[in-house]
Amino acid sequence: MSLKVIDLSQEIFQGMSVFPMHQPTFIMTNMTHEENMKKTGSKTLGFSARNLLISEHGGTHCDAVWEYKPSGKTIEFMPLDYFFGSAICIDLSHIKPDRYIEVDDIKKAVKKCKEELNKGDIVLMYTGHYDKNFGTEKWQTEYSGLSYNAAKYLAECGVVNIGVDAPAIDHPDDIDFSGHLVCGEYDITNTENLCNLDKVVNKRFLYFGLPLKIRAGSGSPIRAIALVEE
């Protein structure tokens, strides 16, 4: 059996789109190769590095329960098996951004995969939003999101991580932030700003999206990948 690696992560760069409540990304040169050679006195080799100022929720990232539940675990204490393991990607790309993703939508999408939701599963939702709207004004404003009942259904099925190819698992109009509310109620995580989900839609695969071990972190940028059987 051979496995193909599919990158599900967006690039990190200065000027990248960030959810409005979070810190914009800045990248600064710490030292050039030439500056370093002058500093060390080396005639053969210089080291260069840059500094990053980035939100814990910048780009492709996962959330700690503490972000949306003050009594929840911060990122360094979250179970690592919430961030890797067996995953399915369900097709919700037909759902228009003016409505919510409902329980029936999820059931039909899972059935289309010819799969079942198992305890410990990671579920990625392919909405097509990245493909259609990344880099446009619609990116942060026009996408679908989970209703409270749909998020609760996933949690009650034992899903530990809900991922999406949009800025949030919640609908932009939902000021109750229903998806995150349910994640807090069930002490599970979610992953946002994924991409390339069209390459894994309707498949089961091995997913990795490990967070940095940030002390007292509310979340972390990740490098998300899928390992798919060829």
N, C-alpha and C positions, 0 to 999 in steps of 0.2 A: 504494500500500500504506500503510495506517495502522497505527500501533502503539499498543497499550494498555499503560499502566504499571500493574504490580501490585506493591504493597508487600509484601515478604516479611519485614519486620523487626518485632520486638517493641518495645514502648515501653521507655524507660529511665526509671526512677523509684525513689525511695527506698522500700525495702521489697520491691523486685522479687526474684523467686526467683533465686538464684545457686547454681551447683554447690557442694556443701559445702566443697570445699577452697579456694574462692576468696573474696576480699574482698567483704563486703556493700557495697551501693551507698549512699552518703550524698550528699545535695544540700544545700548551704548557701548562704544569701544573702550575696553579697559586698558589694553596695551597692544600696539602693533608689533610685528616681528622686528622691525628696525629699532623701535624704542626698547624692546626687551634685550636685543643684542648690545645696545649701548649701555644698558643698565648692568648686564651681567659681564660685559667685556668679551663675550664669545665672538669669535670670528667665523664660526661655522654654522651656528644654529640659533634662531630666535623663536620665541613662543608668543602666540597671539591669543587673546581671549576677549570675550564681550560680556557685558553685564545685562541681565534681564530684569525688567520690572513688569511683572505679570500677575494678574489676579489668579487666585486658586481656582477660579471658574473661567479662565481664559481659554479659548479654543476648545478642542476635544478634551473633555474632563469628566470626572466622576464626583459625586457629592458624598460628604460625610453626613450621617444622620443629624449631627449637631447643627448643621447649617439651618435646618428647618425645625429642629426640636432641641431646645436648650438642655434637656436631660439626656440627649442622645450621645453616641460615641463620636469622638473626633477621628480624623482619618487614620491616624497611626494605630488606633485600637479597633478599626473595622475588620471583620473577618476577611482574610485574603481570598477565600473561595467565593466571595461575592464579586470578585473582579476577574476571575478566570474560571473556565469550565465549559460544560455543554451549553450550547446556545442555539436558538432558532431565530431566523429573521422572517417576520410576517409582512405580507404585502397589504399596506393600507393606502397605497398611492392614489386610489380612486376616490378617497374621501376629500371633499372640497374644504378649503381652509375656513369657510364660514360655518362649519359645524364641528361638533366634538366627535371623538372616537368613542364608540359605545361598546357595551359587552358583546352584543350580537356581531359587531364588526370584527372583534377579536376572535370569537368562536369560529366564524366563517373563514377568517384568514388562517387560523391554525389548522382547520380541516383541509384547506387548500394545500397546505404544506404536507399533508398526510402524516402529521405528527400529533403528539399529545403534549400538554404542559405537565412537566414533572417537578417535584419538589427540588429546589436548588437550581432550577433553570435560569439562564439569562435570556431575556427576550429583547430583540432589537426590532424596532418598528420602522419599516421602510415607507416613508411618506412621499418621497420624490421631491421634497422641498429643497434639498441641497442641489439636486440636478437642475431644477427649474429656476431657483431664485438666489443662489449663493452669489454674493458680490453685487446684488441689486438692493434697492430701497425696500423691497418686500421681505428681505431676509429676516429682519427682526420683528416684522409686524403681521405677516399674513401666512399663517400655517395652522394646521389642526393640532389638537391636543386631547389628552385623556379626560373623559368625564370622571367624576368621583367614583361612580359605580364600576367603570371599566378598570380604573387603577386598582380598586379594591378586589375585583375579580382576579386580576393577575396576582396580587399579593396572596389571596386566599388559595390560589393554585400552587403556591410555594415559590413563585418567582422571586429572586433575590436582587435582581438588577434589571431595570427597564431602560433601554437605550433608544435613541432617536436621532435621525438626520436633520434635526432642527435645533434652534437655540434653546428649547425647553420641552419637557414632556407635557407641560400645561398649555392650554389654549391661551393665546395672547390676551383675550378678553376676560379670562378667568382670574379675578382678583382674590379668589379663595385658594388659588394655586393647588387645585385638587390632587394632581399627581404627586406633588411633593408632600401634601398633607397626608395622603395615604402612606407614602414611604416613611413618614415619621411615625404614623400609627403602628406600622408593622416592622419598624427598624430595618428597612432595606434601603438600597441605594438606587441611583439612576445615573445614566451616562448621556451627555448631550453633545451636540455639534459633531456627530459622526458623519462620515461620508462613504461613498462607494458601496452603499448597502444594496444597490442594484446587482452587485456581483455575488451576493450571498443570499438574496431573497428566495424564500421558499426552500431553504436548506437548513440542515442541522450541521453544526460544525463546532470546533473548539475555539473559544474566544479568549483573548488576553487583553486586559485593559488595566494594568496595575498602577495604583497611585504611588506618588512619592511619599516617603515616610516623614511627613511634615508634622512637627510637634504642634498639637492643638489645632490641626488643620481643619478647615471647614470643607475642604475638597482638594482636588489636585488635577493639574493637567496630566494627560496620559498619552501613551502611544498605543492605540488600539489596533489589534490585528485579528484576523480570522485565519485559522488553519482548516482548509477545505480539502477533502479527498478528491483526487483527480481521477 
